[in-house]
Amino acid sequence: MSRPSAATRSTHRQARLPAHLALRIALAARALRDVDTARLLRAVIAAVGEPITETRLAKLRASRLRARLLDAAGEDLPLALTERQLQSALGLLKGRGVSMPEAPLPTPVPYRDGELPDSVRIACSSDNGESLDGIFSTCARFLIYQISPRESRLIDIREPGPCPEDGDRHGCRALLIADCQLLYTLSIGGPAAAKVIRAGVHPVKLPAPLFAREIVGELQRVLATAPPPWLAKAMGVKPDERVRFTSNHCS
């Protein structure tokens, strides 16, 4: 079977972009006039890597963007591309002056401890609706799910409040989710991860945004089949019963 072309792969990558980042790329392409969206997408991927994230775009420089546009376009790049156009496109890529309405937030379901036996609690970094599309240190909110092998519920939505000027921003966020066993996020730095782990939460980085319920479903299948011993412990499984999980996990 032949491999998909570079153009096809770029189209697939663009389809998986969060809506707000796709909007920025489309607006930036318009600012560059003769540079179409697909060409700009290829240039941005070459400049910042994949997945395209807020953090990576924030570090993008005009000189690197220009160089990657030249690489992506070859002889076709119009010579009329000006520094003003480039700076305007760069600002749009970084979100300056770009806004879009958020998707409606989901509604949490009431939960009392013990209602879902053998369950774990997870936090998902989110910026939009029920998407897992946020970065730990900057996300607008954490979606909190209680997940058992047989049932799952969104039990809370937690928005980080302002941290005191002399406070520890990462520490404040870690305390906000300290009753969870897992944190799913697009990105988390080493110092922040250390604080999350110190709070008793295991951070998991994902390569690309997705609908939070996809992670919930995947984790539910793991809980129902062969959770690793550390996860079995979080579920409250007795030590002598974890032996079977160890065997299954290593087979």
SETORKOL-849438 format. One record per atom (N, C-alpha, C, O): x, y, z. Coordinates in steps of 0.001 Angstrom, whole numbers, padded with zeros to 6 digits, always signed. Example, Ala and Ser with C-alpha at 12.3 -4.5 7.8 and 13.67 -1.06 7.14 Angstrom:
! SETORKOL-849438
+013190-005690+007800/+012300-004500+007800/+013200-003300+007800/+014236-003319+008465/+012850-002250+007080/+013670-001060+007140/+012900+000030+007870/+013409+001138+008039/
END
This chain:
! SETORKOL-849438
+000860-001198+000000/+000000+000000+000000/+000890+001239+000000/+001850+001305+000768/+000587+002226-000850/+001417+003425-000938/+001158+004332+000253/+000059+004359+000806/+002191+005073+000639/+002071+005995+001752/+001353+007259+001301/+001489+007664+000146/+000569+007907+002216/-000118+009128+001832/+000880+010231+001522/+001962+010283+002106/+000513+011104+000608/+001391+012197+000220/+001536+013205+001344/+000771+013204+002308/+002556+014083+001198/+002773+015109+002214/+001563+016025+002324/+001195+016452+003418/+000944+016326+001179/-000235+017195+001193/-001386+016552+001957/-002097+017217+002710/-001561+015233+001750/-002623+014517+002462/-002359+014509+003947/-003272+014719+004746/-001086+014264+004334/-000766+014237+005762/-001001+015595+006389/-001468+015678+007525/-000681+016680+005657/-000909+018022+006178/-002394+018281+006387/-002785+018911+007369/-003229+017791+005456/-004672+017962+005587/-005184+017268+006828/-006010+017819+007556/-004684+016020+007085/-005106+015297+008269/-004679+016042+009519/-005448+016145+010475/-003447+016568+009521/-002964+017278+010689/-003817+018516+010956/-004149+018818+012102/-004168+019229+009880/-004978+020425+010042/-006344+020069+010619/-006883+020828+011424/-006909+018940+010230/-008221+018544+010720/-008195+018272+012214/-009221+018414+012879/-007032+017878+012766/-006954+017569+014184/-006600+018784+015037/-006553+018675+016262/-006353+019930+014424/-006021+021129+015182/-007223+021586+016004/-008362+021487+015549/-006970+022090+017221/-008067+022731+017951/-008624+023885+017121/-007895+024520+016359/-009906+024146+017273/-010567+025139+016428/-009916+026516+016527/-009801+027216+015522/-009485+026915+017738/-008932+028262+017872/-007578+028392+017177/-007237+029466+016680/-006794+027288+017139/-005513+027339+016440/-005712+027294+014925/-004983+027949+014181/-006699+026521+014470/-007012+026485+013037/-007465+027865+012551/-007118+028285+011446/-008241+028567+013383/-008687+029913+013024/-007495+030858+012904/-007431+031664+011976/-006563+030764+013828/-005381+031636+013789/-004580+031420+012505/-004139+032381+011875/-004397+030170+012123/-003622+029873+010912/-004344+030402+009677/-003707+030936+008768/-005655+030260+009638/-006418+030763+008489/-006316+032288+008401/-006153+032830+007307/-006410+032985+009536/-006315+034439+009534/-004900+034896+009177/-004721+035890+008474/-003899+034163+009667/-002510+034515+009350/-002229+034340+007866/-001521+035148+007265/-002781+033290+007275/-002603+033071+005833/-003214+034224+005043/-002663+034656+004031/-004350+034714+005513/-004978+035848+004822/-004099+037095+004914/-004017+037883+003972/-003438+037263+006079/-002552+038424+006248/-001341+038349+005314/-000772+039373+004935/-000956+037120+004950/+000184+036933+004050/-000233+036981+002580/+000593+036821+001683/-001517+037202+002352/-002082+037389+001007/-001913+036161+000123/-002797+035305+000107/-000822+036045-000605/-000694+034980-001597/-000261+033638-001007/-000078+032674-001750/-000096+033560+000306/+000285+032298+000953/-000988+031593+001396/-001712+032107+002249/-001272+030424+000831/-002510+029746+001201/-002360+029034+002552/-001256+028878+003075/-003503+028608+003098/-003527+028028+004438/-002689+026756+004529/-001974+026558+005512/-002769+025894+003521/-002017+024630+003550/-000514+024892+003570/+000230+024211+004275/-000071+025880+002795/+001360+026200+002752/+001820+026752+004100/+002886+026389+004596/+001005+027636+004690/+001367+028191+005993/+001384+027094+007052/+002259+027085+007918/+000430+026175+006992/+000395+025072+007958/+001675+024249+007880/+002251+023895+008909/+002121+023944+006665/+003364+023189+006501/+004547+023955+007080/+005425+023379+007723/+004553+025267+006840/+005650+026091+007340/+005652+026144+008870/+006711+026079+009494/+004482+026260+009463/+004393+026325+010929/+004827+024998+011553/+005544+024987+012554/+004391+023876+010961/+004804+022566+011469/+006315+022418+011381/+006946+021905+012306/+006903+022866+010265/+008353+022790+010104/+009072+023682+011110/+010182+023371+011543/+008434+024795+011480/+009070+025756+012384/+008952+025369+013854/+009897+025559+014619/+007803+024828+014258/+007592+024580+015700/+007461+023094+016035/+007532+022720+017205/+007268+022238+015018/+007076+020820+015284/+005618+020492+015552/+004742+021356+015503/+005384+019215+015837/+004022+018756+016129/+003953+018164+017526/+004919+017567+018001/+002779+018332+018204/+001608+019072+017743/+001813+020577+017870/+002636+021034+018664/+001071+021333+017096/+001101+022783+017220/+000361+023151+018511/-000807+022801+018678/+001032+023850+019414/+000437+024214+020698/+000641+025704+020969/+001421+026377+020296/-000084+026198+021977/+000061+027598+022393/+001513+027894+022757/+002066+028914+022347/+002122+027006+023523/+003486+027225+023998/+004465+027299+022840/+005345+028160+022827/+004325+026412+021875/+005248+026403+020736/+005059+027637+019858/+006037+028216+019386/+003820+028041+019636/+003582+029238+018827/+004123+030487+019521/+004592+031412+018858/+004058+030514+020846/+004548+031679+021587/+006049+031885+021380/+006541+033006+021504/+006777+030812+021067/+008225+030892+020889/+008638+031127+019436/+009823+031291+019146/+007665+031145+018523/+007975+031294+017104/+008477+032703+016802/+007905+033684+017278/+009535+032803+016020/+010111+034086+015629/+009877+034346+014138/+009739+033416+013343/+009835+035649+013776/+009549+036036+012396/+010580+035480+011425/+010226+035039+010332/+011855+035497+011813/+012900+035016+010904/+012739+033528+010603/+012959+033086+009476/+012350+032755+011633/+012166+031321+011415/+010927+031057+010563/+010932+030170+009710/+009873+031825+010796/+008661+031657+009990/+008948+031981+008533/+008512+031253+007640/+009682+033075+008278/+010007+033437+006904/+010817+032329+006222/+010549+031961+005078/+011815+031803+006949/+012662+030754+006377/+011852+029518+006032/+012061+028909+004983/+010933+029144+006904/+010134+027937+006658/+009102+028167+005559/+008746+027235+004838/+008623+029392+005428/+007737+029706+004299/+008485+029572+002985/+007938+029061+002008/+009712+030020+002953/+010526+029881+001740/+010769+028410+001423/+010700+027999+000265/+011057+027613+002468/+011275+026178+002260/+010011+025510+001716/+010079+024660+000828/+008851+025911+002265/+007590+025274+001877/+007148+025679+000483/+006487+024907-000209/+007511+026892+000065/+007000+027412-001203/+007979+027309-002353/+007565+027285-003512/+009284+027246-002056/+010267+027207-003123/+010217+028480-003943/+010262+029581-003394/+010126+028335-005245/+010136+029491-006144/+008785+030210-006187/+008667+031284-006777/+007762+029608-005555/+006420+030172-005699/+006121+031296-004720/+005129+032004-004899/+006947+031489-003683/+006660+032523-002701/+006771+033904-003342/+007797+034219-003945/+005738+034727-003222/+005797+036048-003847/+006873+036916-003201/+007023+036923-001980/+007611+037639-004017/+008668+038504-003500/+008085+039701-002768/+008812+040399-002061/+006785+039956-002921/+006146+041113-002305/+005882+040912-000810/+005360+041811-000151/+006236+039746-000269/+006023+039491+001154/+006826+040506+001968/+008053+040544+001883/+006132+041325+002754/+006798+042394+003497/+006963+042027+004966/+006321+041108+005475/+007841+042768+005631/+008047+042558+007066/+006765+042860+007840/+006460+042203+008836/+006028+043847+007377/+004768+044182+008043/+003772+043032+007954/+003116+042698+008941/+003657+042428+006780/+002764+041277+006621/+003206+040120+007510/+002386+039455+008143/+004511+039896+007545/+005048+038790+008333/+004761+038994+009819/+004348+038059+010506/+004978+040215+010318/+004727+040504+011729/+003231+040406+012054/+002851+039943+013130/+002391+040845+011114/+000943+040733+011320/+000521+039277+011413/-000266+038905+012283/+001056+038440+010498/+000730+037010+010514/+001234+036362+011788/+000541+035533+012378/+002436+036730+012223/+003003+036157+013444/+002144+036506+014655/+001918+035666+015526/+001664+037759+014708/+000795+038156+015807/-000497+037355+015833/-000959+036952+016901/-001078+037124+014670/-002305+036330+014589/-002063+034888+015013/-002896+034292+015695/-000917+034321+014611/-000594+032953+015013/-000491+032832+016536/-000816+031793+017111/-000035+033904+017174/+000117+033899+018625/-001155+034318+019350/-001189+034382+020579/-002211+034603+018571/-003511+034884+019173/-003801+036336+019455/-004817+036643+020079/-002932+037259+019012/-003166+038678+019280/-004352+039181+018456/-004339+039143+017225/-005361+039645+019162/-006542+040171+018479/-007469+039117+017928/-008391+039441+017180/-007246+037846+018279/-008092+036755+017789/-008934+036229+018945/-008401+035900+020005/-010217+036152+018749/-011095+035581+019769/-012197+034801+019081/-012579+035104+017951/-012696+033808+019765/-013804+033024+019234/-014646+032526+020400/-014117+032280+021483/-015933+032375+020193/-016783+031918+021294/-016419+030499+021719/-016142+029632+020891/-016429+030292+023016/-016143+028958+023526/-017338+028036+023306/-018486+028480+023266/-017046+026755+023165/-018111+025756+023144/-018750+025729+024530/-018074+026008+025520/-020026+025402+024620/-020678+025368+025937/-020020+024343+026848/-019590+023279+026403/-019951+024678+028119/-019358+023755+029083/-020332+022627+029392/-021542+022853+029430/-019829+021419+029614/-020704+020319+030015/-021207+020545+031446/-020666+021368+032185/-022223+019817+031810/-022809+019940+033152/-022345+018785+034032/-022592+017626+033700/-021678+019077+035149/-021248+017989+036048/-022442+017251+036642/-023529+017806+036799/-022204+015988+036965/-023224+015140+037590/-022859+014968+039059/-021697+014714+039374/-023824+015101+039964/-023511+014957+041396/-022858+013602+041692/-023183+012582+041086/-021934+013635+042639/-021223+012404+043012/-020907+012438+044506/-020493+013463+045047/-021114+011280+045165/-020700+011113+046552/-019664+010009+046615/-019772+008999+045919/-018662+010209+047452/-017589+009224+047569/-018160+007834+047818/-019034+007649+048664/-017652+006864+047068/-018081+005480+047233/-019162+005048+046277/-019479+003861+046207/-019744+005985+045529/-020833+005625+044617/-020343+004784+043434/-021095+003974+042894/-019090+004977+043036/-018530+004186+041932/-017382+003345+042490/-016250+003823+042563/-017658+002101+042885/-016596+001249+043431/-015487+001007+042401/-015734+001009+041195/-014269+000800+042894/-013103+000508+042034/-012850+001629+041023/-012464+001365+039884/-013066+002874+041437/-012929+003989+040503/-011684+004814+040795/-011106+004740+041880/-011285+005605+039796/-010212+006581+039948/-010756+007934+039527/-011761+008030+038823/-010070+008975+039973/-010473+010332+039634/-009376+010965+038788/-008197+010884+039133/-009763+011596+037679/-008765+012211+036804/-009110+013676+036560/-010268+014084+036659/-008089+014452+036241/-008252+015850+035858/-007766+016022+034427/-006724+015479+034059/-008501+016764+033621/-008129+017024+032231/-007985+018531+032029/-008917+019287+032301/-006821+018965+031554/-006601+020389+031261/-007448+020788+030057/-007370+020161+029001/-008252+021830+030219/-009185+022198+029147/-009281+023706+028984/-009230+024458+029957/-009423+024134+027723/-009660+025542+027410/-010998+025765+026730/-011475+026897+026652/-011618+024678+026229/-012794+024856+025384/-013747+023679+025535/-013404+022545+025203/-014950+023958+026040/-015968+022930+026134/-015505+021708+026904/-014913+021815+027978/-015788+020532+026328/-015349+019278+026946/-014147+018721+026190/-014017+017508+026024/-013280+019605+025739/-012069+019189+025037/-010897+019106+025999/-010784+019889+026942/-010030+018143+025740/-008770+018059+026456/-007750+018766+025560/-007082+018133+024742/-007641+020086+025726/-006850+020881+024788/-006007+021938+025496/-005540+022886+024865/-005811+021778+026807/-005112+022796+027575/-003745+022370+028063/-003398+021189+028054/-002978+023357+028490/-001665+023162+029091/-001804+023373+030592/-002496+024297+031018/-001170+022551+031388/-001365+022594+032832/-001225+024003+033405/-002067+024434+034193/-000187+024713+033025/+000110+025989+033682/-000764+027144+033216/-000796+028188+033866/-001482+026977+032086/-002266+028092+031550/-003724+027747+031248/-004482+028641+030871/-004141+026510+031395/-005498+026114+030985/-006551+026885+031782/-006318+027282+032923/-007705+027086+031162/-008789+027844+031781/-009451+027071+032900/-009982+027662+033841/-009423+025734+032801/-010135+024922+033795/-009647+023481+033760/-008949+023066+032835/-010027+022731+034785/-009780+021290+034830/-011131+020577+034868/-011972+020868+035719/-011330+019642+033938/-012517+018784+033950/-012200+017577+034819/-011204+016891+034592/-013040+017316+035811/-012782+016246+036777/-013764+015099+036538/-014980+015281+036599/-013212+013916+036264/-014038+012736+036001/-013780+011659+037052/-012647+011458+037490/-014845+010974+037445/-014738+009775+038276/-015020+008587+037360/-016068+008535+036716/-014092+007637+037301/-014181+006565+036303/-014029+005213+036971/-013055+004968+037682/-014984+004344+036745/-014909+002954+037201/-014950+002056+035971/-015209+002540+034869/-014699+000750+036137/-014770-000142+034968/-016139-000163+034293/-016249-000540+033126/-017176+000236+035016/-018529+000124+034474/-019218+001457+034207/-020209+001504+033479/-018701+002547+034792/-019402+003825+034666/-018397+004969+034779/-017332+004824+035379/-018756+006101+034192/-017923+007295+034328/-018825+008514+034450/-019921+008556+033892/-018340+009502+035192/-019099+010736+035369/-018160+011939+035372/-017058+011888+035919/-018620+013019+034749/-017983+014308+034949/-018552+014848+036253/-019742+015157+036325/-017719+014965+037286/-018241+015313+038612/-017945+016758+039001/-018539+017267+039952/-017039+017431+038288/-016708+018792+038686/-015974+019519+037555/-015342+018889+036708/-016067+020836+037555/-015281+021700+036679/-014610+022726+037580/-015291+023498+038255/-013284+022741+037595/-012545+023598+038522/-011712+024622+037754/-010879+024268+036919/-011953+025885+038051/-011223+026964+037403/-010195+027541+038380/-010555+027974+039474/-008923+027547+037989/-007895+028091+038878/-008158+029574+039153/-008322+030370+038228/-008193+029923+040415/-008370+031320+040774/-007043+032054+040746/-005998+031445+040517/-007079+033349+040975/-005822+034108+041001/-004937+033643+042146/-005409+033409+043259/-003660+033513+041861/-002687+033100+042869/-002047+034365+043453/-001791+035311+042708/-001784+034409+044757/-001123+035586+045334/+000167+035916+044584/+000838+035031+044052/+000500+037210+044556/+001674+037651+043801/+002930+036901+044205/+003762+036563+043363/+003062+036644+045502/+004247+035923+045982/+003987+034430+046111/+004785+033706+046706/+002849+033961+045542/+002483+032560+045656/+003101+031704+044562/+003745+032210+043643/+002895+030411+044679/+003417+029429+043733/+002282+029028+042797/+001411+028243+043173/+002293+029566+041579/+001194+029319+040639/+001020+027838+040344/-000104+027338+040335/+002117+027133+040104/+002022+025706+039821/+001558+024930+041044/+000781+023981+040934/+002043+025345+042215/+001611+024686+043446/+000127+024868+043693/-000550+023936+044126/-000393+026082+043418/-001831+026343+043589/-002657+025449+042679/-003689+024918+043088/-002198+025282+041439/-002928+024427+040489/-002847+022959+040907/-003818+022215+040769/-001699+022553+041412/-001550+021164+041851/-002496+020860+043013/-003097+019787+043060/-002630+021805+043951/-003534+021603+045087/-004989+021522+044636/-005800+020837+045259/-005313+022221+043555/-006690+022229+043049/-007133+020841+042588/-008321+020523+042623/-006176+020014+042156/-006514+018679+041648/-005901+017579+042523/-005740+016445+042071/-005562+017910+043765/-004837+016967+044627/-005654+015735+045007/-005090+014751+045484/-006976+015771+044805/-007796+014592+045118/-007897+013641+043920/-008596+012630+043981/-007195+013973+042831/-007201+013118+041641/-005991+012187+041645/-004989+012463+042305/-006092+011095+040912/-004950+010193+040769/-004165+010465+039493/-002970+010175+039432/-004824+011023+038461/-004187+011250+037167/-004496+012654+036660/-005597+013170+036855/-003517+013259+036011/-003708+014514+035295/-003367+014278+033831/-002269+013822+033512/-004307+014588+032939/-004051+014523+031501/-003931+015951+030979/-004807+016780+031223/-002843+016236+030260/-002583+017583+029788/-001757+017534+028505/-001089+016537+028232/-001802+018616+027716/-001016+018651+026486/+000451+018926+026779/+001330+018481+026041/+000715+019661+027859/+002099+019991+028170/+002227+020351+029642/+001326+020943+030236/+003365+019982+030217/+003662+020355+031598/+005175+020330+031763/+005829+019353+031396/+005725+021398+032311/+007166+021488+032502/+007648+020660+033675/+006851+020206+034495/+008944+020467+033753/+009523+019652+034811/+009198+020141+036214/+008725+019345+037025/+009428+021419+036546/+009113+021909+037894/+007634+021766+038242/+007290+021413+039370/+006755+022043+037266/+005319+021906+037517/+004951+020441+037726/+004153+020120+038606/+005532+019551+036918/+005256+018116+037071/+005685+017629+038452/+005007+016802+039060/+006812+018143+038945/+007288+017736+040270/+006282+018112+041350/+006061+017350+042290/+005668+019298+041214/+004674+019732+042201/+003398+018897+042102/+002776+018589+043119/+003013+018535+040886/+001832+017687+040705/+002072+016313+041324/+001199+015777+042007/+003245+015748+041089/+003581+014435+041654/+003624+014507+043181/+003175+013595+043875/+004180+015625+043690/+004247+015800+045144/+002850+015854+045756/+002661+015487+046916/+001875+016312+044978/+000489+016364+045455/-000197+015001+045356/-001359+014863+045737/+000524+013985+044841/-000036+012643+044743/-000744+012357+043440/-001511+011400+043343/-000491+013187+042426/-001160+013042+041124/-000123+012642+040084/+000985+013179+040069/-000482+011692+039207/+000429+011221+038160/+000131+011971+036864/-000947+011785+036300/+001058+012823+036361/+000794+013564+035122/+001017+012716+033870/+001964+011932+033799/+000140+012882+032892/+000240+012185+031607/+000139+013226+030499/-000867+013928+030397/+001181+013332+029661/+001167+014284+028543/+000637+013594+027291/+001005+012459+026987/-000227+014292+026578/-000794+013780+025333/-000180+014511+024141/+000162+015688+024259/-000033+013846+023004/+000624+014472+021858/-000251+015460+021104/+000270+016290+020359/-001569+015395+021276/-002460+016263+020505/-003791+016409+021235/-004163+015536+022019/-004514+017501+020986/-005823+017692+021621/-006809+016614+021178/-006698+016058+020085/-007772+016334+022049/-008832+015401+021709/-010014+015644+022621/-009914+016402+023586/-011128+015009+022325/-012320+015110+023153/-012058+014358+024452/-011625+013206+024426/-012316+014997+025580/-011969+014407+026872/-012602+013032+027065/-012015+012164+027711/-013786+012829+026513/-014462+011540+026692/-013693+010392+026019/-013886+009228+026368/-012824+010723+025058/-012010+009674+024444/-011029+009092+025456/-010839+007877+025513/-010408+009955+026252/-009494+009498+027301/-010263+008746+028372/-009798+007727+028882/-011443+009253+028711/-012272+008583+029712/-012593+007166+029259/-012463+006223+030040/-013012+007004+028000/-013342+005676+027482/-012143+004751+027457/-012249+003570+027787/-010987+005301+027057/-009768+004488+027000/-009360+004015+028391/-009007+002851+028576/-009409+004917+029364/-009031+004552+030725/-010026+003560+031321/-009647+002673+032086/-011284+003715+030970/-012299+002787+031469/-012022+001363+030976/-012214+000398+031715/-011572+001238+029726/-011238-000089+029203/-010036-000688+029937/-009993-001890+030200/-009058+000170+030266/-007887-000312+031014/-008310-000800+032402/-007863-001854+032857/-009167-000034+033070/-009629-000427+034404/-010395-001747+034359/-010328-002543+035295/-011122-001974+033266/-011949-003174+033162/-011143-004409+032785/-011626-005530+032948/-009921-004226+032283/-009146-005382+031823/-007922-005635+032692/-007918-006564+033500/-006889-004826+032537/-005645-005125+033256/-004920-003850+033658/-003907-003501+033051/-005424-003141+034682/-004708-001939+035114/-003360-002302+035720/-003251-003317+036408/-002326-001491+035477/-001034-001749+036111/-001172-001658+037623/-002125-001051+038113/-000252-002243+038371/-000386-002308+039840/-000594-000957+040511/-001399-000851+041436/+000129+000098+040056/-000020+001398+040716/-001425+001964+040532/-001943+002663+041402/-002042+001648+039375/-003394+002117+039132/-004395+001254+039901/-005408+001754+040389/-004107-000027+040003/-004952-000913+040806/-004964-000450+042256/-006001-000498+042919/-003807+000002+042752/-003724+000528+044126/-004612+001747+044276/-005315+001882+045278/-004590+002646+043285/-005430+003844+043324/-006909+003490+043311/-007731+004228+043854/-007254+002348+042686/-008638+001900+042641/-009087+001293+043957/-010278+001056+044158/-008134+001036+044865/-008467+000424+046140/-008406-001085+046138/-008923-001729+047050/-007769-001668+045103/-007641-003127+045033/-006678-003600+046120/-005624-002998+046323/-007035-004665+046809/-006200-005186+047888/-004874-005710+047340/-004820-006185+046206/-003789-005626+048145/-002458-006029+047663/-002408-007434+047082/-001756-007651+046060/-003091-008404+047719/-003007-009770+047223/-003737-009948+045891/-003479-010904+045160/-004653-009019+045580/-005381-009115+044318/-004635-008415+043183/-005005-008567+042018/-003590-007649+043508/-002846-006944+042475/-001899-007857+041716/-001366-007467+040677/-001682-009058+042216/-000759-009990+041568/-001228-010312+040167/-000421-010404+039241/-002528-010484+040005/-003059-010820+038679/-002866-009677+037699/-002654-009906+036509/-002941-008409+038207/-002699-007267+037332/-001240-007218+036908/-000934-006885+035763/-000339-007548+037826/+001084-007559+037489/+001351-008587+036403/+002089-008315+035457/+000759-009760+036532/+000958-010828+035546/+000407-010427+034190/+001049-010621+033157/-000822-009849+034212/-001443-009459+032941/-000651-008350+032276/-000466-008349+031059/-000179-007396+033088/+000517-006248+032530/+001847-006637+031893/+002286-006017+030924/+002478-007657+032439/+003804-008054+031953/+003728-009104+030860/+004744-009398+030230/+002575-009670+030619/+002488-010731+029619/+002503-010177+028218/+002437-010937+027252/
END
